[in-house]
Amino acid sequence: MALSSRRPVITGLGVISPLGLELGSFWDALREGRSGVRRLEGFDTSGLPVHIGGEVTAFEPRNYLDKKDRKRLNIMVRTFQFVAAASQLALQDAQVDKEKIDPARFGVVFGSSTIPSELNELGLAAVASTDPQTRRVDLKKWGKQGLPLIPPMWMLCHIPNMQACHVSIIQNAQGPNNTITQSDVAGALTLGEACRHIARGDADLFLTGGGDSALTPINFMRHCLFSPLSRRNQEPTKACRPFDKKRDGWVLGEGAGVLVVEALEHAEKRGAPILAEIAGFASTFDKGRSGKGLARALRQALERAGIGPKDIDHVNAQGNSSRDADAWEARAIAEVFGTGRDASPVLACKSYMGHLGASGSAVEMIASLLALKHGVVPRTLNYEEPDPACPVNVLREARQVRKPHFLKIAFTEMGQCAAIVFRKF
């Protein structure tokens, strides 16, 4: 996407994360190199092979909503509550007075993934419908005894687009409204879509980003069965090791990241604080995960920003901490940004908080935007032994920001890729 003369800028940030529930505590943890990965407390993991994750603690959703909106919490799962809270924080950070903006030109686009049910929603119905002899669901029992036990609002709590619906109602955002269900890359794609709307003149201001949680019992059990998770239960803060030779898998997490994006002239007219400009965006598909498709996204984003690899202060990587995905990503980064100590430094934020799913790319963007603001790029945690399969210049120590641009990478395990270049304003 080549951006038009109507330039999109970032004016506000909101974060709910394992590192903290507002920007100050989030940034302090990054600056001080403190991990948010710990033994899980939200549910009993004793019967599972993994007991750790990036868990959000001390979160009280009522604190973020007006009294008239708190009744909506009854039909919000944890993920939706995270996004509603982060949206409110982002609007406050952007100093938005909703009485002075046109609601018809205020849009919402969020990223999401699947939102599994809670145990108490389907568990009783499943038990009531299971034949004790065959241990299979009896459909006649399901119809007569199971269905009446399911909460009547169950479906509305698990449709991915409901987070955008809730936020648009709470914030009176009557402009373009969408949900992108592309899991790990979703947060980056929402920013690209908002920029297109702004460039076309469809809207003046957007809430973008997303929320997710893998730390609910059903979701966590599914990942234990099918995902490459780290088993470092005895040393949780060292479990997520992007690009390190001894990495052994993902660490799951939860949270939300929301950015306020608006047209430059709209932001200047209302006297908004401007953090950065979105200078270039690209999305591709990397068939077979060779690294070529991802590298193409990086080059296109740089070209559309009108800069080269040497103009980037740092690359904010996906950094899943899995054996194959890190090697795939590293091949693409090395192809565009080079290898060795002279290559662009790489920051991997999952080392602090784990894999936040559809909220990950937005939360990680916020980390680098705060780095631009404060003039310091945090180090990547747990990078101790370089892996020849990952020939990238991983940041081992915090350092001063030296250039006005950074690039964010996001992708899914299937190969959908996105790259965004940000420029300090």
Secondary structure, 3 states (H helix, E strand, C coil): CCCCCCCEEEEEEEEEECCECCHHHHHHHHHHCCCCEEECCCCCCCCCCCCEEECCCCCCHHHHCCHHHHHHHHHCCHHHHHHHHHHHHHHHHCCCCHHHCCHHHEEEEEECCCCCCCHHHHHHHHHHHECCCCCCECHHHHHHHHHHHCCCCCHHHCCCCHHHHHHHHHHCCCCCEEEECCHHHHHHHHHHHHHHHHHHCCCCEEEEEEEEECCCHHHHHHHHHHCCECCCCCCHHHCCCCCECCCCCECEEEEEEEEEEEEHHHHHHCCCCCCEEEEEEEEEECHHHCCHHHHHHHHHHHHHHCCCHHHEEEEECCCCCCHHHHHHHHHHHHHHHCCCCCCCEEECCHHHHCECHHHHHHHHHHHHHHHHHHCEECCCCCCCCECCCCCCEECCCCEECCCCEEEEEEECCCCEEEEEEEEEC
